[in-house]
Amino acid sequence: MSSLENRELEFARQVRRALDENTADLPPATVDRLAVARRAALARKKPEAVSAPVFVPAFAGMPAGMGGLPQTEAGPRRRSPLRRFALAWPLAALVVSLIGIAYWEDHQRTAELADIDAAMLSDDLPLNAYLDHGFNAYLSRAH
């Protein structure tokens, strides 16, 4: 809390204390008018904002005032290593999955190239036939 908020709260406490001490001396008509005014003020009061818990990722460790979420009065909470692992394991699983997919695609490409090379080497045509542009045109027209 800022010092301005602290001063406002202290002022409100002093006003409330002064009003509480002097309510016995007020005439009944004034007490009734104050009760009506209080009910009217409560009816016009805006509802207070409901605070919901906020999920903060483990990797959002920005210093206070650097654009992150505001710190609580007690300061930042400490997280146990198990909770940090629970928050970080999806990222680790994603990285491992991407590495696995890249390895599998490389293996598939290598296998396809090996199949093409094996087909070319075991064919009855000489390798120079594949280099001839006329032969490639013949193959494309034949199919």
N, CA, C and O atoms as a DFTB+ gen file, in Angstrom:
572 C
 N C O
     1  1       0.831      -1.180       0.000
     2  2       0.000       0.000       0.000
     3  2       0.878       1.246       0.000
     4  3       1.958       1.269       0.590
     5  1       0.392       2.268      -0.668
     6  2       1.149       3.511      -0.705
     7  2       0.839       4.332       0.544
     8  3      -0.120       4.057       1.265
     9  1       1.654       5.327       0.779
    10  2       1.444       6.169       1.957
    11  2       0.131       6.953       1.841
    12  3      -0.505       7.225       2.859
    13  1      -0.287       7.320       0.629
    14  2      -1.552       8.018       0.431
    15  2      -2.721       7.120       0.851
    16  3      -3.645       7.573       1.526
    17  1      -2.674       5.866       0.454
    18  2      -3.732       4.934       0.843
    19  2      -3.746       4.735       2.357
    20  3      -4.815       4.668       2.964
    21  1      -2.575       4.642       2.964
    22  2      -2.491       4.493       4.416
    23  2      -3.099       5.702       5.120
    24  3      -3.819       5.551       6.107
    25  1      -2.812       6.902       4.615
    26  2      -3.365       8.116       5.222
    27  2      -4.888       8.165       5.064
    28  3      -5.597       8.571       5.985
    29  1      -5.390       7.751       3.894
    30  2      -6.835       7.729       3.676
    31  2      -7.520       6.744       4.617
    32  3      -8.577       7.044       5.171
    33  1      -6.926       5.579       4.796
    34  2      -7.506       4.589       5.710
    35  2      -7.490       5.093       7.152
    36  3      -8.458       4.898       7.887
    37  1      -6.427       5.723       7.548
    38  2      -6.342       6.257       8.911
    39  2      -7.382       7.357       9.115
    40  3      -8.007       7.415      10.173
    41  1      -7.580       8.223       8.133
    42  2      -8.591       9.268       8.216
    43  2      -9.989       8.658       8.343
    44  3     -10.798       9.113       9.152
    45  1     -10.269       7.623       7.538
    46  2     -11.573       6.955       7.605
    47  2     -11.795       6.339       8.983
    48  3     -12.905       6.400       9.511
    49  1     -10.759       5.747       9.570
    50  2     -10.876       5.179      10.924
    51  2     -11.176       6.273      11.959
    52  3     -12.002       6.067      12.847
    53  1     -10.522       7.414      11.853
    54  2     -10.753       8.509      12.796
    55  2     -12.172       9.058      12.674
    56  3     -12.816       9.341      13.685
    57  1     -12.664       9.209      11.442
    58  2     -14.029       9.690      11.238
    59  2     -15.025       8.695      11.819
    60  3     -15.975       9.091      12.495
    61  1     -14.817       7.408      11.562
    62  2     -15.711       6.378      12.080
    63  2     -15.709       6.376      13.609
    64  3     -16.765       6.272      14.234
    65  1     -14.524       6.491      14.208
    66  2     -14.417       6.520      15.662
    67  2     -15.167       7.726      16.240
    68  3     -15.884       7.596      17.232
    69  1     -15.000       8.902      15.614
    70  2     -15.679      10.111      16.091
    71  2     -17.195       9.979      15.958
    72  3     -17.936      10.401      16.846
    73  1     -17.655       9.395      14.851
    74  2     -19.094       9.209      14.666
    75  2     -19.654       8.201      15.668
    76  3     -20.735       8.405      16.221
    77  1     -18.917       7.116      15.898
    78  2     -19.371       6.106      16.853
    79  2     -19.483       6.677      18.263
    80  3     -20.404       6.329      19.002
    81  1     -18.551       7.554      18.639
    82  2     -18.566       8.120      19.994
    83  2     -19.731       9.086      20.198
    84  3     -20.226       9.208      21.319
    85  1     -20.181       9.772      19.154
    86  2     -21.196      10.813      19.296
    87  2     -22.590      10.377      18.853
    88  3     -23.498      11.208      18.841
    89  1     -22.800       9.123      18.494
    90  2     -24.134       8.698      18.034
    91  2     -25.157       8.701      19.149
    92  3     -26.345       8.868      18.871
    93  1     -24.762       8.526      20.378
    94  2     -25.721       8.517      21.495
    95  2     -26.332       9.891      21.710
    96  3     -27.444       9.983      22.231
    97  1     -25.648      10.962      21.329
    98  2     -26.134      12.321      21.544
    99  2     -27.041      12.820      20.417
   100  3     -27.602      13.910      20.531
   101  1     -27.199      12.065      19.348
   102  2     -28.006      12.518      18.204
   103  2     -29.501      12.315      18.490
   104  3     -29.889      11.345      19.141
   105  1     -30.336      13.247      17.991
   106  2     -31.786      13.060      18.135
   107  2     -32.270      11.915      17.237
   108  3     -31.644      11.629      16.217
   109  1     -33.380      11.255      17.607
   110  2     -33.878      10.113      16.819
   111  2     -34.194      10.468      15.361
   112  3     -33.992       9.627      14.485
   113  1     -34.674      11.666      15.071
   114  2     -34.973      12.050      13.683
   115  2     -33.695      12.080      12.840
   116  3     -33.712      11.685      11.674
   117  1     -32.605      12.541      13.420
   118  2     -31.320      12.577      12.704
   119  2     -30.803      11.171      12.464
   120  3     -30.256      10.880      11.400
   121  1     -30.973      10.302      13.442
   122  2     -30.541       8.907      13.287
   123  2     -31.325       8.244      12.162
   124  3     -30.761       7.486      11.373
   125  1     -32.641       8.530      12.083
   126  2     -33.459       7.954      11.003
   127  2     -33.013       8.468       9.636
   128  3     -32.903       7.691       8.687
   129  1     -32.754       9.777       9.531
   130  2     -32.288      10.354       8.253
   131  2     -30.942       9.759       7.851
   132  3     -30.714       9.478       6.674
   133  1     -30.051       9.567       8.820
   134  2     -28.739       8.946       8.521
   135  2     -28.905       7.496       8.062
   136  3     -28.180       7.037       7.180
   137  1     -29.855       6.777       8.657
   138  2     -30.097       5.383       8.246
   139  2     -30.605       5.332       6.810
   140  3     -30.190       4.467       6.039
   141  1     -31.513       6.265       6.437
   142  2     -32.031       6.315       5.064
   143  2     -30.905       6.671       4.093
   144  3     -30.791       6.080       3.019
   145  1     -30.082       7.635       4.479
   146  2     -28.964       8.036       3.615
   147  2     -27.964       6.891       3.452
   148  3     -27.401       6.704       2.373
   149  1     -27.747       6.134       4.514
   150  2     -26.809       4.993       4.434
   151  2     -27.345       3.931       3.486
   152  3     -26.596       3.401       2.666
   153  1     -28.637       3.611       3.587
   154  2     -29.226       2.605       2.689
   155  2     -29.147       3.070       1.237
   156  3     -28.877       2.264       0.347
   157  1     -29.379       4.357       0.987
   158  2     -29.296       4.894      -0.386
   159  2     -27.864       4.820      -0.909
   160  3     -27.631       4.503      -2.075
   161  1     -26.916       5.116      -0.035
   162  2     -25.505       5.050      -0.456
   163  2     -25.098       3.616      -0.750
   164  3     -24.373       3.370      -1.714
   165  1     -25.544       2.671       0.054
   166  2     -25.212       1.260      -0.196
   167  2     -25.853       0.749      -1.478
   168  3     -25.284      -0.101      -2.162
   169  1     -27.036       1.262      -1.807
   170  2     -27.709       0.852      -3.043
   171  2     -26.951       1.351      -4.278
   172  3     -26.945       0.684      -5.312
   173  1     -26.311       2.522      -4.171
   174  2     -25.562       3.083      -5.305
   175  2     -24.122       2.586      -5.378
   176  3     -23.432       2.818      -6.371
   177  1     -23.674       1.911      -4.340
   178  2     -22.274       1.457      -4.288
   179  2     -21.992       0.467      -5.397
   180  3     -22.795      -0.429      -5.658
   181  1     -20.860       0.624      -6.047
   182  2     -20.434      -0.293      -7.098
   183  2     -19.978      -1.594      -6.448
   184  3     -19.387      -1.579      -5.368
   185  1     -20.252      -2.716      -7.101
   186  2     -19.781      -3.985      -6.526
   187  2     -18.253      -4.041      -6.554
   188  3     -17.612      -3.534      -7.475
   189  1     -17.697      -4.662      -5.537
   190  2     -16.243      -4.785      -5.455
   191  2     -15.771      -5.839      -6.448
   192  3     -16.454      -6.831      -6.702
   193  1     -14.608      -5.604      -6.993
   194  2     -14.040      -6.550      -7.944
   195  2     -13.671      -7.831      -7.206
   196  3     -13.061      -7.799      -6.137
   197  1     -14.055      -8.961      -7.800
   198  2     -13.738     -10.254      -7.211
   199  2     -12.369     -10.665      -7.726
   200  3     -12.123     -10.677      -8.932
   201  1     -11.493     -10.996      -6.809
   202  2     -10.153     -11.410      -7.234
   203  2     -10.132     -12.922      -7.379
   204  3     -10.522     -13.659      -6.473
   205  1      -9.671     -13.362      -8.530
   206  2      -9.561     -14.786      -8.818
   207  2      -8.092     -15.170      -8.794
   208  3      -7.227     -14.332      -9.047
   209  1      -7.803     -16.432      -8.492
   210  2      -6.397     -16.850      -8.522
   211  2      -5.846     -16.729      -9.937
   212  3      -6.549     -16.993     -10.913
   213  1      -4.601     -16.335     -10.035
   214  2      -3.955     -16.121     -11.331
   215  2      -2.835     -17.135     -11.477
   216  3      -2.011     -17.291     -10.576
   217  1      -2.801     -17.833     -12.621
   218  2      -1.739     -18.784     -12.908
   219  2      -0.538     -18.018     -13.447
   220  3      -0.647     -17.305     -14.445
   221  1       0.596     -18.164     -12.792
   222  2       1.823     -17.504     -13.217
   223  2       2.813     -18.603     -13.598
   224  3       3.202     -19.391     -12.736
   225  1       3.235     -18.680     -14.869
   226  2       4.182     -19.713     -15.265
   227  2       5.495     -19.602     -14.496
   228  3       5.869     -18.527     -14.026
   229  1       6.175     -20.718     -14.378
   230  2       7.434     -20.743     -13.635
   231  2       8.504     -19.901     -14.324
   232  3       9.454     -19.464     -13.675
   233  1       8.364     -19.668     -15.628
   234  2       9.399     -18.954     -16.363
   235  2       9.149     -17.457     -16.401
   236  3       9.890     -16.740     -17.073
   237  1       8.122     -16.951     -15.699
   238  2       7.809     -15.522     -15.696
   239  2       8.511     -14.844     -14.538
   240  3       7.876     -14.093     -13.798
   241  1       9.786     -15.081     -14.357
   242  2      10.533     -14.549     -13.225
   243  2      11.073     -13.161     -13.481
   244  3      12.270     -12.931     -13.312
   245  1      10.229     -12.232     -13.882
   246  2      10.667     -10.851     -14.110
   247  2      10.795     -10.138     -12.772
   248  3      10.009     -10.408     -11.865
   249  1      11.747      -9.251     -12.623
   250  2      11.836      -8.463     -11.398
   251  2      10.634      -7.545     -11.261
   252  3       9.988      -7.205     -12.253
   253  1      10.334      -7.145     -10.035
   254  2       9.190      -6.274      -9.777
   255  2       9.372      -4.961     -10.534
   256  3      10.472      -4.409     -10.582
   257  1       8.301      -4.476     -11.115
   258  2       8.345      -3.212     -11.848
   259  2       8.820      -3.349     -13.282
   260  3       8.960      -2.343     -13.977
   261  1       9.069      -4.556     -13.741
   262  2       9.573      -4.745     -15.097
   263  2       8.481      -5.242     -16.040
   264  3       8.780      -5.835     -17.076
   265  1       7.222      -5.004     -15.691
   266  2       6.144      -5.367     -16.592
   267  2       5.514      -6.689     -16.254
   268  3       4.589      -7.093     -16.958
   269  1       5.941      -7.390     -15.235
   270  2       5.326      -8.637     -14.832
   271  2       4.107      -8.360     -13.983
   272  3       3.624      -7.230     -13.914
   273  1       3.621      -9.393     -13.344
   274  2       2.486      -9.227     -12.465
   275  2       2.917      -8.549     -11.181
   276  3       4.062      -8.713     -10.760
   277  1       2.019      -7.780     -10.533
   278  2       2.408      -7.109      -9.296
   279  2       2.675      -8.119      -8.188
   280  3       2.032      -9.165      -8.096
   281  1       3.639      -7.772      -7.359
   282  2       4.001      -8.632      -6.247
   283  2       3.014      -8.437      -5.116
   284  3       2.427      -7.363      -4.983
   285  1       2.823      -9.459      -4.299
   286  2       1.944      -9.334      -3.149
   287  2       2.685      -8.612      -2.045
   288  3       3.891      -8.382      -2.141
   289  1       1.954      -8.250      -0.980
   290  2       2.572      -7.511       0.112
   291  2       3.657      -8.327       0.796
   292  3       4.659      -7.779       1.253
   293  1       3.454      -9.638       0.864
   294  2       4.422     -10.490       1.545
   295  2       5.626     -10.793       0.662
   296  3       6.569     -11.440       1.118
   297  1       5.618     -10.350      -0.565
   298  2       6.719     -10.615      -1.488
   299  2       6.395     -11.836      -2.336
   300  3       5.333     -12.436      -2.170
   301  1       7.284     -12.210      -3.234
   302  2       7.020     -13.347      -4.099
   303  2       7.012     -14.651      -3.294
   304  3       7.762     -14.822      -2.333
   305  1       6.134     -15.564      -3.726
   306  2       6.066     -16.856      -3.056
   307  2       7.170     -17.757      -3.590
   308  3       7.545     -17.680      -4.760
   309  1       7.678     -18.604      -2.721
   310  2       8.685     -19.585      -3.129
   311  2       7.962     -20.825      -3.632
   312  3       6.964     -21.251      -3.050
   313  1       8.465     -21.394      -4.701
   314  2       7.880     -22.611      -5.243
   315  2       8.809     -23.778      -4.931
   316  3      10.033     -23.658      -4.968
   317  1       8.198     -24.881      -4.630
   318  2       8.995     -26.069      -4.355
   319  2       9.561     -26.593      -5.677
   320  3       8.994     -26.333      -6.738
   321  1      10.669     -27.325      -5.619
   322  2      11.239     -27.879      -6.855
   323  2      10.270     -28.816      -7.566
   324  3      10.261     -28.879      -8.795
   325  1       9.455     -29.544      -6.806
   326  2       8.492     -30.451      -7.427
   327  2       7.439     -29.669      -8.213
   328  3       7.041     -30.088      -9.299
   329  1       6.985     -28.530      -7.668
   330  2       5.998     -27.723      -8.375
   331  2       6.609     -27.079      -9.616
   332  3       5.947     -26.974     -10.648
   333  1       7.851     -26.653      -9.525
   334  2       8.514     -26.095     -10.712
   335  2       8.636     -27.155     -11.796
   336  3       8.447     -26.862     -12.977
   337  1       8.957     -28.408     -11.396
   338  2       9.043     -29.493     -12.367
   339  2       7.681     -29.744     -12.990
   340  3       7.580     -29.986     -14.192
   341  1       6.625     -29.687     -12.173
   342  2       5.282     -29.917     -12.690
   343  2       4.898     -28.840     -13.702
   344  3       4.150     -29.117     -14.639
   345  1       5.393     -27.628     -13.529
   346  2       5.094     -26.571     -14.484
   347  2       5.994     -26.628     -15.719
   348  3       5.602     -26.163     -16.790
   349  1       7.193     -27.192     -15.581
   350  2       8.153     -27.176     -16.681
   351  2       8.122     -28.453     -17.524
   352  3       8.663     -28.462     -18.630
   353  1       7.507     -29.526     -17.035
   354  2       7.583     -30.772     -17.788
   355  2       6.879     -30.706     -19.135
   356  3       7.340     -31.371     -20.062
   357  1       5.783     -29.945     -19.317
   358  2       5.210     -29.880     -20.664
   359  2       6.176     -29.291     -21.693
   360  3       6.212     -29.731     -22.843
   361  1       6.950     -28.304     -21.276
   362  2       7.937     -27.722     -22.188
   363  2       9.025     -28.737     -22.533
   364  3       9.440     -28.842     -23.687
   365  1       9.477     -29.474     -21.541
   366  2      10.491     -30.497     -21.780
   367  2       9.943     -31.590     -22.697
   368  3      10.657     -32.069     -23.577
   369  1       8.686     -31.990     -22.502
   370  2       8.068     -33.003     -23.355
   371  2       7.957     -32.501     -24.789
   372  3       8.154     -33.269     -25.731
   373  1       7.643     -31.220     -24.963
   374  2       7.558     -30.646     -26.308
   375  2       8.913     -30.672     -27.013
   376  3       8.997     -31.021     -28.191
   377  1       9.961     -30.308     -26.301
   378  2      11.307     -30.294     -26.889
   379  2      11.718     -31.709     -27.291
   380  3      12.241     -31.917     -28.385
   381  1      11.484     -32.677     -26.409
   382  2      11.841     -34.064     -26.716
   383  2      11.031     -34.556     -27.912
   384  3      11.563     -35.258     -28.772
   385  1       9.748     -34.194     -27.974
   386  2       8.912     -34.602     -29.109
   387  2       9.412     -34.012     -30.417
   388  3       9.464     -34.709     -31.431
   389  1       9.782     -32.734     -30.408
   390  2      10.287     -32.111     -31.637
   391  2      11.586     -32.759     -32.105
   392  3      11.794     -32.951     -33.303
   393  1      12.456     -33.092     -31.159
   394  2      13.707     -33.768     -31.527
   395  2      13.398     -35.144     -32.119
   396  3      14.014     -35.549     -33.105
   397  1      12.445     -35.861     -31.517
   398  2      12.061     -37.181     -32.032
   399  2      11.469     -37.099     -33.425
   400  3      11.774     -37.931     -34.279
   401  1      10.621     -36.099     -33.667
   402  2      10.012     -35.940     -34.993
   403  2      11.069     -35.605     -36.030
   404  3      11.034     -36.146     -37.135
   405  1      12.006     -34.731     -35.703
   406  2      13.076     -34.379     -36.647
   407  2      13.926     -35.602     -36.974
   408  3      14.301     -35.801     -38.130
   409  1      14.238     -36.431     -35.960
   410  2      15.030     -37.641     -36.193
   411  2      14.263     -38.612     -37.096
   412  3      14.838     -39.191     -38.018
   413  1      12.956     -38.789     -36.826
   414  2      12.154     -39.724     -37.606
   415  2      12.052     -39.268     -39.061
   416  3      12.165     -40.089     -39.972
   417  1      11.836     -37.952     -39.294
   418  2      11.748     -37.449     -40.668
   419  2      13.077     -37.624     -41.410
   420  3      13.080     -37.968     -42.592
   421  1      14.194     -37.392     -40.736
   422  2      15.502     -37.586     -41.352
   423  2      15.708     -39.060     -41.704
   424  3      16.241     -39.384     -42.765
   425  1      15.287     -39.936     -40.815
   426  2      15.413     -41.380     -41.069
   427  2      14.548     -41.783     -42.268
   428  3      14.985     -42.581     -43.098
   429  1      13.326     -41.243     -42.372
   430  2      12.449     -41.556     -43.496
   431  2      13.040     -41.055     -44.816
   432  3      13.002     -41.763     -45.823
   433  1      13.583     -39.841     -44.811
   434  2      14.189     -39.285     -46.031
   435  2      15.390     -40.130     -46.475
   436  3      15.562     -40.400     -47.663
   437  1      16.205     -40.535     -45.521
   438  2      17.363     -41.379     -45.837
   439  2      16.913     -42.716     -46.416
   440  3      17.517     -43.212     -47.367
   441  1      15.853     -43.306     -45.848
   442  2      15.348     -44.582     -46.353
   443  2      14.795     -44.425     -47.769
   444  3      15.004     -45.305     -48.605
   445  1      14.091     -43.317     -48.058
   446  2      13.565     -43.098     -49.405
   447  2      14.698     -42.938     -50.424
   448  3      14.632     -43.491     -51.522
   449  1      15.735     -42.182     -50.056
   450  2      16.869     -42.016     -50.969
   451  2      17.592     -43.353     -51.199
   452  3      18.054     -43.630     -52.306
   453  1      17.682     -44.157     -50.173
   454  2      18.323     -45.469     -50.323
   455  2      17.498     -46.359     -51.241
   456  3      18.064     -47.109     -52.037
   457  1      16.169     -46.294     -51.148
   458  2      15.316     -47.091     -52.041
   459  2      15.483     -46.646     -53.488
   460  3      15.541     -47.484     -54.387
   461  1      15.561     -45.337     -53.726
   462  2      15.754     -44.827     -55.092
   463  2      17.110     -45.267     -55.637
   464  3      17.213     -45.720     -56.776
   465  1      18.144     -45.130     -54.814
   466  2      19.482     -45.554     -55.256
   467  2      19.514     -47.042     -55.556
   468  3      20.120     -47.463     -56.541
   469  1      18.872     -47.840     -54.721
   470  2      18.861     -49.293     -54.956
   471  2      18.107     -49.626     -56.229
   472  3      18.528     -50.515     -56.969
   473  1      17.005     -48.942     -56.509
   474  2      16.241     -49.196     -57.729
   475  2      17.045     -48.814     -58.960
   476  3      17.023     -49.524     -59.965
   477  1      17.761     -47.682     -58.885
   478  2      18.558     -47.254     -60.038
   479  2      19.719     -48.210     -60.291
   480  3      20.018     -48.531     -61.441
   481  1      20.367     -48.661     -59.237
   482  2      21.523     -49.532     -59.406
   483  2      21.134     -50.944     -59.837
   484  3      21.921     -51.621     -60.499
   485  1      19.941     -51.398     -59.474
   486  2      19.533     -52.757     -59.839
   487  2      18.764     -52.804     -61.151
   488  3      18.378     -53.885     -61.596
   489  1      18.531     -51.648     -61.782
   490  2      17.792     -51.590     -63.036
   491  2      18.689     -52.033     -64.189
   492  3      19.916     -51.997     -64.096
   493  1      18.040     -52.455     -65.285
   494  2      18.780     -52.893     -66.465
   495  2      19.316     -51.727     -67.280
   496  3      20.230     -51.908     -68.084
   497  1      18.761     -50.528     -67.085
   498  2      19.213     -49.364     -67.830
   499  2      20.560     -48.884     -67.306
   500  3      20.816     -48.940     -66.104
   501  1      21.416     -48.415     -68.197
   502  2      22.662     -47.822     -67.712
   503  2      22.369     -46.456     -67.053
   504  3      21.359     -45.824     -67.363
   505  1      23.228     -46.018     -66.173
   506  2      23.018     -44.766     -65.454
   507  2      23.011     -43.570     -66.399
   508  3      22.358     -42.567     -66.110
   509  1      23.729     -43.655     -67.531
   510  2      23.769     -42.543     -68.485
   511  2      22.410     -42.285     -69.110
   512  3      22.159     -41.176     -69.582
   513  1      21.517     -43.282     -69.128
   514  2      20.179     -43.097     -69.708
   515  2      19.380     -42.092     -68.875
   516  3      18.580     -41.329     -69.416
   517  1      19.596     -42.097     -67.587
   518  2      18.872     -41.162     -66.723
   519  2      19.361     -39.721     -66.921
   520  3      18.629     -38.778     -66.622
   521  1      20.578     -39.543     -67.417
   522  2      21.125     -38.215     -67.654
   523  2      20.696     -37.638     -69.000
   524  3      20.829     -36.434     -69.222
   525  1      20.185     -38.472     -69.897
   526  2      19.766     -38.039     -71.230
   527  2      18.390     -37.376     -71.137
   528  3      17.435     -37.984     -70.654
   529  1      18.292     -36.106     -71.611
   530  2      17.030     -35.367     -71.531
   531  2      15.970     -35.971     -72.436
   532  3      14.783     -35.923     -72.113
   533  1      16.364     -36.519     -73.526
   534  2      15.414     -37.163     -74.440
   535  2      14.781     -38.381     -73.783
   536  3      13.592     -38.638     -73.968
   537  1      15.548     -39.115     -73.035
   538  2      15.028     -40.300     -72.349
   539  2      14.011     -39.872     -71.278
   540  3      12.978     -40.521     -71.115
   541  1      14.302     -38.776     -70.544
   542  2      13.348     -38.283     -69.550
   543  2      12.050     -37.855     -70.207
   544  3      10.975     -38.093     -69.657
   545  1      12.127     -37.222     -71.383
   546  2      10.925     -36.825     -72.116
   547  2      10.145     -38.062     -72.553
   548  3       8.915     -38.079     -72.487
   549  1      10.855     -39.094     -72.998
   550  2      10.211     -40.342     -73.417
   551  2       9.472     -40.985     -72.227
   552  3       8.347     -41.466     -72.363
   553  1      10.134     -40.978     -71.062
   554  2       9.497     -41.556     -69.880
   555  2       8.242     -40.776     -69.484
   556  3       7.239     -41.373     -69.092
   557  1       8.294     -39.447     -69.586
   558  2       7.126     -38.655     -69.186
   559  2       5.973     -38.839     -70.168
   560  3       4.814     -38.777     -69.757
   561  1       6.258     -39.066     -71.475
   562  2       5.201     -39.303     -72.463
   563  2       4.663     -40.729     -72.367
   564  3       3.496     -40.970     -72.678
   565  1       5.477     -41.652     -71.951
   566  2       5.077     -43.060     -71.901
   567  2       4.096     -43.300     -70.757
   568  3       3.320     -44.255     -70.806
   569  1       4.117     -42.468     -69.748
   570  2       3.238     -42.694     -68.583
   571  2       2.076     -41.848     -68.748
   572  3       1.184     -41.852     -67.900
